[in-house]
């Protein structure tokens, strides 16, 4: 998996595809295990991306208060 070309959206799409393959029951045990390992790497990547996005949002509004939409 080349993370430099990976986006959150493409990782999620790959995860969805992996779930479909695993649920189909058509993969061998070895293939299922490898796909599961790959999926766990994608989950880790997605969590990291979400944590980074949350951090960025918190930096925009460090007080934790809702943004005031009245200008």
N, C-alpha and C positions, 0 to 999 in steps of 0.2 A: 504494500500500500504506500503510495507516494503522497505524503501529507502536504507537500508543498502545492500540489494541484487540487487538493481536496477542499471543498466548502462544506459548511454545516448541512446545507440542503442536499448535496450529493452524498454525503455520509448517511443521512437519514434515508435517502432513496436506496442506498446499498443495504442498509439494515433491513428495510422492508422487503427487499428482494431475498435477502438471506433467510428471513423468517418464512417466507413463502416456500423456499426450497427445503428448509428443514421440516416444515409442516407437511410437505408433500409425501414424505416417507420414501422418496425415490433415490436418495443418496445412500452411499455405503456408509458404514460406521466411521471409517477413516475420513471420508469426505465431510461427514456431518461434524466430526470433532474439529477438523480444520476450519470449516465455515464458522463454527461456534467461536473458536479462538479469534478469527478475523473479526467477527461481529463484536467481541468484547473489546478489541482495539478501537473499533469505530465508536462504541459507546463511550470509551474513555476520551476519545477525541471530541465527541459531541459535548460531553460534560465540561471539558476544558473550555470549549468555545462558549458555552452558556455561562460559565463562571466569569470569563473575560467580558462578555457582554453585560452581565450584571454589574461587574466592577466599573465599567465605563458609564453605565447609567447612574450608579451611585456617585461617581465623580461629577456628573452634571448637576446633581442635586444632593450635595453632601449632608444637608440637614435631615434628610429622610422625609421631609414634608412633601405633600403633593404640590406640583407646580401650579402657580396661580395663572389662570388663563385670562384674567381680566387685565387689560392693558390700558 
